[in-house]
Amino acid sequence: MDLAAQRTSVSGQPQTDRVLVFSVDDGLFGVHLDWVEAVYEAMAVETHRVRVDKGPWHSFLLDGGEPALIIDLREAFEVSDVLGQPERSSYAVIQSGGYRLAVAIDQVLGVQNLGLDERSPVPANLQRDGGIPVGHIVHLDDRILVVVDPHRLISNPRRRALEPIWSRARDYGQRYVKMNEVWAELCSSPSEDNVRSFSRLCGRNGRPKAAAAARSVLKAMSDPEAGLQTNGTMPPMAEQIVGEVIRRAAAKATGMVEVAGEQGPAVGALFVSAGRIVDAQYRSEWGRMALKSLLALDSGRVSFHERDLGDQPERLAESSAASLISSLEAVALEQRKRRAR
């Protein structure tokens, strides 16, 4: 099976003898296609984390907006303390007792038609509640294959312990979907309402830097003619640039916001068309990288010059508010990394 970078559906009409076969460590495992929702490459999917109170963090991914808690078979089979947790290349999302699990796997080997009525499966030694095995063992091409029962991957006590995590992950997923919807609105038609909503959603979903960036832009939008006072939450030049850009956005102005040193010549500029940043330049950088560098400057001054932009390239496609928020978040995250070193 070819693993695509995006969600790859592998479910279809129920086929009780068709099994998705994959490898974990040196073993072969399989799950009936009835229970398989999707397969993801680990490098191509975003993972998230939640926890309840001050308990341990639990990682999950979102499959169609629904959370799938990430588990490793070493953890499920209670041998992770001995063998540790390795890096896996993919995740197989399966249904398990009303929930979704993202089982970390090494490699998908394809779909096999096992014909279990002819292969005399043997119950696995590992058992769950009531002495029910986690799966059955069959021979496949002279190798042992464990066909896992997804409902028995985790024990009932473990499932009950994970219920509040699933609930927290489900709420996170709903906010995540809403956050992406609001961001799309903000990119095309920014308003105080969608910037405020985006800030709140980011704050609740573990993106405090994005929330703070949105609040700063919101302050400037609420009164474009007032000076932006962020009490040191942004670099000094960022305060000036955000205030100036939002004023020009409100006025639908076209021209260039020039950025210069305190006493020296210009070091960069923002190109604004009908109030929207369409490009940025800082020394030899252009576009989003240049905007981020300008916002990170420690000192300087800004001035606006009305002018025809001519055939100036449009390297930034979203609204000025969206460009500022994403770049301010990137600046803040880089500063945090430098402080942590």
C-alpha distance (Angstrom), angle and dihedral (degrees) to the residues before:
residue distance angle dihedral
M1 . . .
D2 3.78 . .
L3 3.80 111.9 .
A4 3.79 110.5 -141.5
A5 3.80 123.2 -153.7
Q6 3.79 89.4 -118.6
R7 3.79 130.8 49.7
T8 3.80 110.6 -51.6
S9 3.75 114.7 -161.7
V10 3.77 113.8 -145.2
S11 3.78 99.5 168.8
G12 3.78 121.0 101.3
Q13 3.74 138.0 141.2
P14 3.83 110.3 -13.1
Q15 3.80 108.8 -86.2
T16 3.77 107.3 -179.5
D17 3.81 93.6 -166.9
R18 3.83 99.2 41.8
V19 3.78 112.3 97.4
L20 3.79 132.5 -173.0
V21 3.80 104.8 -132.1
F22 3.80 121.8 -154.8
S23 3.78 139.3 161.5
V24 3.78 128.8 -119.8
D25 3.80 116.5 -178.5
D26 3.82 104.1 -40.7
G27 3.79 96.0 -28.3
L28 3.80 135.0 93.7
F29 3.78 118.7 -134.6
G30 3.76 134.5 177.2
V31 3.80 140.9 -166.9
H32 3.79 125.7 -163.2
L33 3.81 111.2 -106.5
D34 3.80 89.7 -123.1
W35 3.80 87.6 77.3
V36 3.81 101.7 37.3
E37 3.81 115.3 101.3
A38 3.81 103.2 173.9
V39 3.80 146.4 -30.3
Y40 3.81 122.7 -128.8
E41 3.76 133.5 -171.9
A42 3.80 107.4 -123.3
M43 3.82 92.4 -132.6
A44 3.81 92.3 51.9
V45 3.80 101.3 49.9
E46 3.79 129.6 72.4
T47 3.79 116.3 -126.6
H48 3.79 126.9 -157.0
R49 3.79 137.0 -163.5
V50 3.79 135.4 -141.6
R51 3.76 135.9 169.5
V52 3.79 138.0 -174.1
D53 3.80 116.6 -119.0
K54 3.81 105.2 -41.1
G55 3.78 96.7 -30.5
P56 3.79 126.5 123.8
W57 3.80 121.3 -60.8
H58 3.79 117.1 -106.1
S59 3.80 121.8 -156.7
F60 3.79 123.7 -141.4
L61 3.77 141.4 161.8
L62 3.78 129.7 -139.6
D63 3.79 117.8 -116.6
G64 3.80 110.3 -171.5
G65 3.80 88.5 -22.4
E66 3.82 92.3 -53.0
P67 3.81 120.4 113.1
A68 3.80 121.2 -116.3
L69 3.79 113.7 -168.8
I70 3.79 112.3 -134.4
I71 3.79 114.6 -123.2
D72 3.78 133.4 170.0
L73 3.78 120.5 -143.4
R74 3.79 88.1 -126.1
E75 3.79 87.3 61.5
A76 3.80 93.5 42.6
F77 3.81 91.1 49.4
E78 3.82 90.8 44.8
V79 3.79 97.7 -120.3
S80 3.82 99.4 109.1
D81 3.82 91.8 100.2
V82 3.80 88.5 60.7
L83 3.80 101.3 37.0
G84 3.81 102.5 26.7
Q85 3.80 127.4 -139.7
P86 3.83 116.3 -65.5
E87 3.79 128.8 -163.4
R88 3.80 112.6 -93.7
S89 3.80 127.6 -157.6
S90 3.80 101.1 -142.3
Y91 3.78 147.7 14.5
A92 3.79 128.1 -132.8
V93 3.81 110.7 -155.7
I94 3.79 110.8 -147.9
Q95 3.79 136.7 172.3
S96 3.78 113.4 -110.8
G97 3.78 120.9 178.4
G98 3.79 96.1 -37.4
Y99 3.81 94.4 -40.3
R100 3.77 134.7 85.7
L101 3.79 122.7 -118.9
A102 3.80 125.1 -166.3
V103 3.80 102.2 -147.3
A104 3.81 111.2 -156.0
I105 3.80 110.1 -131.0
D106 3.80 138.6 175.9
Q107 3.79 101.6 -139.2
V108 3.79 140.5 -9.0
L109 3.80 109.8 -128.3
G110 3.78 98.3 -173.9
V111 3.78 141.2 -98.7
Q112 3.81 118.3 -54.6
N113 3.77 130.7 -164.8
L114 3.78 99.2 -141.2
G115 3.78 103.2 -179.5
L116 3.80 90.2 -147.8
D117 3.79 92.1 -170.4
E118 3.81 86.5 70.8
R119 3.79 100.4 40.1
S120 3.83 102.5 60.0
P121 3.83 99.0 -135.1
V122 3.80 116.3 -142.5
P123 3.84 120.5 -143.1
A124 3.80 113.4 -109.2
N125 3.79 117.7 -113.5
L126 3.82 93.5 -124.6
Q127 3.79 107.9 87.6
R128 3.78 135.2 -171.5
D129 3.77 133.1 -155.7
G130 3.80 112.9 -27.9
G131 3.79 92.3 16.7
I132 3.80 94.1 -75.1
P133 3.83 112.7 152.5
V134 3.81 120.2 -121.3
G135 3.80 88.3 -126.5
H136 3.76 146.8 -39.4
I137 3.79 133.3 -85.4
V138 3.80 122.4 -129.0
H139 3.81 134.2 166.4
L140 3.79 117.9 -108.1
D141 3.80 119.2 -178.9
D142 3.80 91.5 -25.3
R143 3.80 91.5 -50.0
I144 3.79 130.5 105.0
L145 3.80 115.0 -109.8
V146 3.80 122.5 -168.5
V147 3.81 110.3 -151.2
V148 3.79 101.9 -154.7
D149 3.79 124.7 -144.3
P150 3.83 100.7 -137.2
H151 3.79 91.7 -153.3
R152 3.82 89.7 60.6
L153 3.78 99.1 47.1
I154 3.77 92.4 100.5
S155 3.78 127.3 29.4
N156 3.80 123.1 -110.9
P157 3.85 93.3 -109.6
R158 3.80 89.7 50.6
R159 3.80 90.7 47.8
R160 3.80 91.5 52.0
A161 3.80 90.3 49.2
L162 3.81 90.0 52.4
E163 3.81 95.8 49.5
P164 3.83 94.8 90.6
I165 3.81 88.6 47.5
W166 3.81 90.5 53.2
S167 3.79 89.4 48.6
R168 3.80 91.8 50.4
A169 3.81 91.2 46.1
R170 3.82 91.4 49.7
D171 3.82 91.2 53.2
Y172 3.80 89.3 47.0
G173 3.80 90.4 51.6
Q174 3.79 92.8 51.2
R175 3.80 90.7 51.3
Y176 3.81 90.6 45.8
V177 3.81 91.7 55.2
K178 3.80 90.4 46.8
M179 3.81 91.1 46.8
N180 3.81 91.2 55.0
E181 3.80 90.5 48.7
V182 3.81 91.8 50.7
W183 3.81 90.9 45.9
A184 3.80 90.5 54.7
E185 3.81 89.0 52.6
L186 3.78 91.1 46.5
C187 3.80 91.8 51.7
S188 3.80 93.0 54.5
S189 3.82 105.5 27.2
P190 3.81 112.3 13.7
S191 3.80 118.6 -162.9
E192 3.77 136.2 165.5
D193 3.81 89.0 -106.3
N194 3.81 97.4 55.2
V195 3.82 93.1 41.0
R196 3.81 89.1 51.6
S197 3.80 91.6 46.7
F198 3.81 91.8 48.3
S199 3.82 91.0 51.1
R200 3.80 92.4 51.8
L201 3.80 93.6 47.1
C202 3.82 92.0 48.8
G203 3.79 90.7 48.7
R204 3.81 91.5 53.7
N205 3.80 94.7 43.4
G206 3.79 98.7 53.7
R207 3.82 101.6 -94.3
P208 3.82 101.6 116.2
K209 3.81 93.9 158.4
A210 3.80 91.9 55.7
A211 3.80 89.9 45.6
A212 3.81 91.1 52.2
A213 3.81 91.6 46.7
A214 3.80 91.1 51.7
R215 3.81 91.2 48.8
S216 3.81 90.3 53.2
V217 3.80 91.6 50.8
L218 3.81 89.7 45.7
K219 3.82 91.1 54.8
A220 3.77 90.3 53.9
M221 3.81 92.2 46.1
S222 3.81 93.1 50.7
D223 3.82 91.2 60.0
P224 3.81 112.0 9.2
E225 3.80 93.9 -179.6
A226 3.81 94.8 54.2
G227 3.77 121.6 86.5
L228 3.78 114.3 -101.4
Q229 3.81 111.6 -113.6
T230 3.78 113.1 -172.6
N231 3.81 98.6 162.1
G232 3.77 92.6 -124.4
T233 3.80 96.8 -50.7
M234 3.83 89.6 124.2
P235 3.81 133.5 37.0
P236 3.85 110.9 -87.7
M237 3.79 93.9 -109.7
A238 3.79 91.4 49.6
E239 3.80 89.7 60.0
Q240 3.79 91.3 53.8
I241 3.80 95.1 43.7
V242 3.80 95.3 47.3
G243 3.79 91.9 48.7
E244 3.81 93.0 47.7
V245 3.82 94.9 45.5
I246 3.80 93.7 48.4
R247 3.81 90.7 49.8
R248 3.79 90.3 52.9
A249 3.80 90.5 45.9
A250 3.81 90.7 54.4
A251 3.81 90.0 49.7
K252 3.85 93.7 45.1
A253 3.80 86.4 -129.5
T254 3.79 126.7 174.3
G255 3.78 121.6 -148.7
M256 3.78 144.1 70.0
V257 3.82 130.5 -53.5
E258 3.78 102.3 -149.8
V259 3.81 118.7 -152.7
A260 3.81 117.7 -158.4
G261 3.78 138.9 168.4
E262 3.79 120.4 -97.7
Q263 3.80 92.9 -93.5
G264 3.79 103.2 -1.2
P265 3.79 138.4 80.0
A266 3.80 127.5 -74.6
V267 3.79 115.8 -66.2
G268 3.78 98.1 -175.8
A269 3.77 148.4 -18.0
L270 3.77 145.0 -143.9
F271 3.80 117.2 -134.3
V272 3.80 112.2 -143.3
S273 3.80 124.7 -167.3
A274 3.83 118.3 -172.3
G275 3.80 88.1 -20.8
R276 3.84 96.9 -48.5
I277 3.79 126.8 110.5
V278 3.79 105.3 -122.3
D279 3.80 98.9 169.5
A280 3.79 143.3 -0.3
Q281 3.79 134.7 -156.2
Y282 3.80 131.1 -163.2
R283 3.80 116.3 172.0
S284 3.82 102.8 -57.4
E285 3.83 95.4 -14.5
W286 3.79 125.3 97.2
G287 3.78 137.2 -172.5
R288 3.78 123.5 3.4
M289 3.80 94.4 -8.1
A290 3.82 90.3 54.9
L291 3.82 92.2 47.9
K292 3.78 90.6 52.5
S293 3.83 91.7 48.7
L294 3.81 92.2 50.3
L295 3.80 92.0 49.9
A296 3.82 90.1 51.4
L297 3.82 95.1 56.1
D298 3.79 115.6 120.5
S299 3.79 98.1 -144.5
G300 3.77 144.3 -2.2
R301 3.77 141.4 100.1
V302 3.78 136.7 -91.1
S303 3.80 132.6 -146.7
F304 3.78 133.4 177.7
H305 3.80 124.3 -133.2
E306 3.78 121.7 -172.1
R307 3.79 110.8 -134.2
D308 3.77 143.8 141.2
L309 3.79 109.2 -94.4
G310 3.77 92.5 -152.1
D311 3.81 110.6 -171.7
Q312 3.82 94.6 -14.1
P313 3.85 107.6 159.1
E314 3.81 116.6 -111.9
R315 3.78 102.8 -132.9
L316 3.81 92.6 159.2
A317 3.79 114.7 60.5
E318 3.82 104.4 176.1
S319 3.80 130.1 75.3
S320 3.80 120.9 -72.6
A321 3.80 90.0 -111.2
A322 3.81 91.5 54.9
S323 3.82 93.0 45.4
L324 3.80 91.2 50.7
I325 3.81 94.8 46.5
S326 3.80 95.5 49.4
S327 3.82 92.8 44.4
L328 3.81 93.8 46.1
E329 3.80 89.7 51.4
A330 3.82 90.4 50.7
V331 3.83 91.3 49.8
A332 3.82 91.8 49.8
L333 3.82 92.9 48.3
E334 3.82 91.8 50.4
Q335 3.79 91.1 49.4
R336 3.80 90.3 51.4
K337 3.81 90.7 51.2
R338 3.80 91.5 51.1
R339 3.80 91.7 50.1
A340 3.80 90.6 50.0
R341 3.82 93.2 56.1
